[in-house]
């Protein structure tokens, strides 16, 4: 199944004691459905993957698998870890939970420095979930792994049959255009930068994973529709609003602001886990005021 549309990178909800709060997952899913999203990306960067224990990630995968069953939401489970055995166990658990796809970023401590190293590493993870399509999560800004995605896809044609595509959180739009032309009947490219969605949509991307789709999916659906209609003025106006929203989140710290802002939409995901820092009361109030002054809340 080709994954497409808007796929929020969902937050991992915590309670007041900093423990996983699985009771919120159903409310998160309801919001995704009600705002026109097509899937969820669980335990990725927005979901604080490396701040969670393997057992917590397993619990999230199982709960999301239960909640999306019978809905139109696709489930992508991110299993990347610095430990290969942990990543494999998470992949197997994702398949058991009914995931439509699994994804993995590269390890970020001992890092692969070439496709020669990365490709067999990814194949090993995928071998634990052979019935589930696999996506490589390319996010060099976080992992500092910078190898050619063009080479990866070309070589995977024969060396990695289970590779379904990429979550491309990478600002190299020249490479993106090439990637979209490499065996498009097989490979699916999910774009990962909300603030560049209009450019990616113009190039032919039709699936995207992003943090602010949790809050403002209707805005991004309108951006995609305007691109397809050739309405350049609307595209520029709405994409500029997206950029300003993201800057408002970045001011106090994007991860915490993005997560704590969910409470503005009646989906309280709690706050972030250390070493990330929660917002102060003043920062939270300023964020709400900024979003309202931008007109962002009209897209909630």
N, C-alpha and C positions, 0 to 999 in steps of 0.2 A: 504494500500500500504506500503510495507516494504521500508524504506529509506536506501539507501546505497551509496557507492562511497565516493568521497570527497565533503564535504559540507563546504564551507568557512563560518566562522563567520564574517559576513560583517561589515564594519565600518559604523557608522552613519555620513553621510557627513555634514559638516558645511561650511558656507560661511565666508567671511572675517569679518563679524560682529558677528560671533558665532551663527548664526541662522541656522536652518535645511535647507539643500540645496537639495531638492528632485530632482532637475534636473540631479544630478549625478547618481541617481539610475540606470537609463537605461545603462549608461556606465559601472557601476559595473556589471550588469547582463551580458552585452556583454562579458566582460573579463572572467567571470565565464564560460560561454558557450564556448568561444574560447580556453580555457585552459583545457577543459575536466571535469569540475566539474558537479556534479549532482543535486545540490541544494544550498540553501542559508539559513543561520541561522541569523535571524534579531533581533537586539536589545538585544543581549546577553552581555557578559562581554566585548568582543571586540567592541561591539556597544555602550558601555558606558550606559547601560540600566538605572542605577540608577542616572545618571547625566541628564537624559532627563525627560521632563514633560510627564504626561500621554497623553496629546494631541499630543505631538511630536511623541510618540511611535505609537499612532493611525494613524497618518499621514504616518509614515514609513510603517506600515502594509498595509494600503490601496494602497500606491504607489507601493510597491513590489508586491502586488497581481495583480495590473494592468500590471506590466512589465513582470512578469513570465508567464502570461496567454498565452497559445499557444506555450510555449517553453517546453523543457524537464527538466527545473529546478523545483525541489520541493521547497516548501516554508514552513519553520518552524519559527513560531513567538514565541519569548520568552516573557512571560507575567509576570514573577515573580516580586513581589513588596513587600515591608514591609507592605503595606495596602492590606488586603484581598479584600475589595470592588474594589479597583483599579485593582488588578490582575484579578478579575472576569470580570470586564468591558473590560479589554484588551483581555481576552479569547474570549468573545462574539464578539468583533470587529475582532479578528483574523479569527474566523469562517466565519464571514460575508465577509471578504476580500478574502476568498477562500484558507486559509492555509491548507496545507496537514497534518500538525501536529502543536500542541502547546507544549511549554515546560515551565517549571517553576523551578527556583531554590528555595530553602527554604528562608524564611525571615531571615535577618542577624542582626536584632536589638533585638527583642524578638524572641529567637530561639527555635524551637522544639528540645526537648532533647531525643526523643524516637520515634520509629515507631508508637507507640500508638497515639502520638500527630501529627506526620507528615502526616500519611495516611489520616485521615479525613480532614486535612487542604487541601491536594492536591485534594481530591475528591470534595471539595467545589468549588475550582477553576474550575475543569473540568466540573462541573455541569452547568456552564455558556456556555459551548461549547460541548454539549453532542454528537454531530455528528463528532467531530474531535478527532483523536487519541492524547493521552496525554503522554508526556515524562517528567520524573523527571530529572532535571539538577543537578547532584551531583557534587558539586565543593567545597569541604570542605576547600580548601586553601583560599577561599574568604569568604564563609558564616560562617565558623567555626562550621557548623552543621555536626557532625560525628555520623551517625547512620548506622545500618547495611543495606546495599543494598540487601544483600541476604535475610534477613528477609522481607524487603519491597516487593520484587518480589514474595516470597513464599506466603505471606499473601494476596497480591493483586490478586492472582489467583481467590480467592472467594470474596474478599472484595472490589476490585476496577477493574471491568471489562474493563474500558476504558483506563487503563494503558497499553501503547504499548511498553514501554521500558525505557531506560535510556540514557541520555547524560552523560557519565561516565568520568568526568575530575578528575580523581583520580589515583594516582600512585600505588594503591594496586593491583599489577598484579596477586597475588594469588586469591584475591576475583574475579577479572575479569574472571579467568578461570572457577570459579564456576558459576558466573552469566551467562556465555555463555551456560551452560548446564541446566539452569532452564527454562523449557518449551520453547525451541528455536523456535518452530512453532509459538509461540505467541509473545515472547519478542524480541525486537531488541535492541542491545547494540551499541550505537554510541560512539566511543572513542574520548577523548578530549585533549590528549597530543601529539602534533605534533612530539616532540622529542623522543617519544616512539612508534611511529606508527608501526615500523617493528615488535616489540614484540607483539603488539596487533593483527597485521595481521597474525602472525605466530600462535597465539592461536585460530584464526578463526573469528575475527572481520572483517566485510566487509563494514563498514560505519564509517566515522570519521568526526568530526566537529573541525575545527582549524583555527587559525588566519593567519598562514603563507601560507595557501592554497590560500589566496587572491593573493599572490605574486608568489608562486613557486609550483603551483599545479602539473606541469609536473614532478617535482622532486619527489613528493610523489606518483604519479601514477607509476613512475619507481621503487620506493621502494616496493610498493605492488606487482608489476609484478615480481620483483627479488625474493621476498619472495616466491611467488607461484611457481617460476621456480627452487627454491632451490639453487639460486646463492648467496651463503653466502658472498663471497668477495664483490660483488656489493652492497648487502644489507648493509654491514658494512661501505663501503665507502660513500654511499649516505646518510645513517642515520647520519654518522659523519658530513657530510656537513650540514644537517639539524640542528644539535646541534650547529655548528659554526655560522650558520645564526641567530639562536635564541640568542646566546650569543652576537652577533653584535647588535641585537635589544635591548637586555637588558642593554647594556653599557650606553646609554643615557636615558633609561627608555622605557620599552617594549611597553606600550600602545601608547605613542606619536610616537615612532619610527616606529612601525608597521603601524600606520595610515598615517603619513606624507610620508612614503616610497611609498605609493600608487601613488604619483605624479611621481615617477620614471617610472611608467608603464602607464602614460597618463590617470590616473584616480585620479583626485585631490579631495580627501575627506576632505581637510582642516586640521585643527589641533584639539587637544583635548579640552575638557571643564574643567575649574577649578573644583577641586583642582589639577587635572593632569596638568603637565607643558609642554608646547611646546618645541621643539628642538631649539637650537640656530642655526644660520647659519653655524657655525663651526661644530656643532654636525651633522647637516644634511649632510654637505660635507664629514665628516669623515665616516658617515654611508654608503654613496654611494661608497666611496673608498673601504671600508671594504668588501662590497658585491661584488664589481668588483674583488678585489684581491682574494677572496675565489673562484671565478668562479661561484658564485651564479647566476649572471645575464645571464649566458648561459642557465639557466632553466626558464627564464622569459616567 
